Amino acid sequence: MAIFASAVAIVLAYLSAFLPGGSPTWAAWLFMAGMSVMMVATMALGASRNGSIGKLWIPFTLVLVILLAGFGAVLAMPPADPADPTLWLGLPPRAAIVLFGIGFLPLFLVPVSYAWTFSELTLAPGDLDRIRDEALRARGDMPRGDMPREPGDTR
């Protein structure tokens, strides 16, 4: 549902460019919200197991807050003044927020989150055996103990 809603928000933001007088101010905010939700919803879709993301809701929510706050700050900031170039870590403020806040923070947060939940979300050896047995049953073959089957083996 979140992916569909964010896609609708993005489409509406794009369609607003065809309004008389150009794109309204709210379109950039709608696009920003739609893209942020789309990114996190796609991560949640990829991480879900049995319809749930488990403890990953905490870091995913944090990533969403970082994206919304970062993009929101960039949209709300006044344009850079060429006469007084203020730099943050050698970059204009908007570029610094995009690079360091929106780029690097989630880059470190997401892998740590997956490592935190690795044992819960990955397949155990028993799960792999169960999947292999189900695949053999679906093919019409019955599992033959612990002996590995070679492709094309019909014994």
C-alpha positions in Angstrom: 0.0 0.0 0.0 2.8 2.4 0.8 4.5 1.8 -2.5 1.2 2.5 -4.4 0.5 5.6 -2.3 4.0 7.0 -2.8 3.8 6.2 -6.6 0.6 8.2 -6.7 2.2 11.1 -4.9 5.1 11.1 -7.3 2.8 11.0 -10.3 0.7 13.9 -8.9 3.9 15.9 -8.4 5.0 15.3 -12.0 1.5 16.1 -13.4 1.5 19.4 -11.5 4.1 20.6 -13.9 1.4 20.8 -16.5 -0.7 23.2 -14.4 -1.0 26.8 -15.7 1.7 28.9 -14.2 4.2 26.1 -13.8 4.7 23.6 -11.0 3.4 24.8 -7.6 5.5 24.9 -4.4 3.7 21.9 -2.9 4.7 19.7 -5.8 8.4 19.5 -4.7 7.3 18.6 -1.1 4.9 16.0 -2.4 7.6 14.5 -4.6 10.1 14.5 -1.7 7.6 12.7 0.6 6.7 10.2 -2.2 10.3 9.4 -3.0 11.3 9.0 0.7 8.4 6.7 1.4 9.0 4.8 -1.8 12.6 4.1 -0.9 11.8 2.8 2.6 8.8 0.8 1.4 10.9 -0.9 -1.1 13.5 -1.8 1.5 10.7 -3.1 3.8 9.3 -5.2 0.9 12.7 -6.8 0.3 13.2 -7.4 4.0 9.8 -8.8 4.8 9.4 -12.4 5.9 6.0 -13.9 6.4 4.4 -10.5 6.0 6.4 -8.8 8.7 9.7 -6.9 8.9 10.2 -7.7 12.6 12.6 -5.5 14.4 13.7 -3.8 11.2 10.8 -1.4 11.6 13.0 0.6 14.0 15.9 1.3 11.6 13.5 1.7 8.6 11.5 4.3 10.5 14.8 6.1 11.4 15.8 6.0 7.7 12.5 7.5 6.7 12.9 10.3 9.3 16.4 11.0 8.1 15.2 11.1 4.4 12.2 13.4 5.2 14.3 15.7 7.4 17.2 15.9 5.0 15.1 16.5 1.9 12.8 18.8 3.8 15.8 20.9 5.1 17.1 21.1 1.5 13.8 22.3 0.2 13.3 24.8 3.1 16.7 26.4 3.0 17.2 29.6 1.1 19.3 29.5 -2.1 23.0 29.9 -1.6 24.3 33.4 -1.8 27.2 33.6 -4.3 28.5 36.8 -2.6 28.8 35.0 0.8 29.6 31.3 0.1 29.0 29.5 3.3 30.5 26.0 3.2 29.8 23.0 5.4 32.7 20.5 5.2 33.7 22.1 1.9 30.3 22.0 0.3 27.4 24.4 0.0 24.9 23.6 2.8 22.3 21.9 0.6 24.9 19.7 -1.1 26.4 18.8 2.3 22.9 17.8 3.7 22.3 15.6 0.6 25.7 14.0 0.6 26.3 13.5 4.3 22.8 13.3 5.8 20.8 11.6 3.1 23.6 9.7 1.5 26.0 8.5 4.2 23.7 8.2 7.3 21.4 5.5 5.7 24.5 4.0 4.0 25.8 3.0 7.5 22.5 2.5 9.2 21.0 -0.1 6.9 23.9 -2.6 6.8 24.1 -2.4 10.6 20.4 -3.0 10.9 20.6 -6.1 8.7 23.6 -7.4 10.7 21.5 -6.8 13.9 18.7 -9.0 12.6 20.7 -11.5 10.5 20.1 -14.6 12.6 16.3 -13.9 12.6 15.9 -13.2 8.9 18.2 -15.7 7.2 17.5 -19.3 6.4 18.6 -21.9 8.9 20.1 -25.2 7.6 16.8 -26.9 8.4 14.9 -24.4 6.4 17.1 -25.1 3.4 16.4 -28.8 3.7 12.7 -28.2 3.9 12.7 -26.0 0.8 14.7 -28.6 -1.1 12.3 -31.4 -0.1 9.3 -29.2 -1.1 10.9 -28.6 -4.5 11.5 -32.3 -5.0 7.9 -33.0 -4.0 6.6 -30.4 -6.4 8.6 -31.9 -9.2 7.1 -35.3 -8.4 10.3 -36.8 -6.9 10.6 -37.8 -3.3 13.6 -36.8 -1.2 16.2 -39.5 -0.9 17.7 -39.0 2.6 20.8 -36.9 2.7 22.2 -37.9 -0.7 22.6 -34.9 -3.0 20.8 -35.2 -6.3 22.6 -34.4 -9.5 20.7 -32.6 -12.3 19.3 -35.2 -14.6 19.5 -38.0 -12.0 16.4 -40.1 -12.4 17.3 -43.0 -10.1 
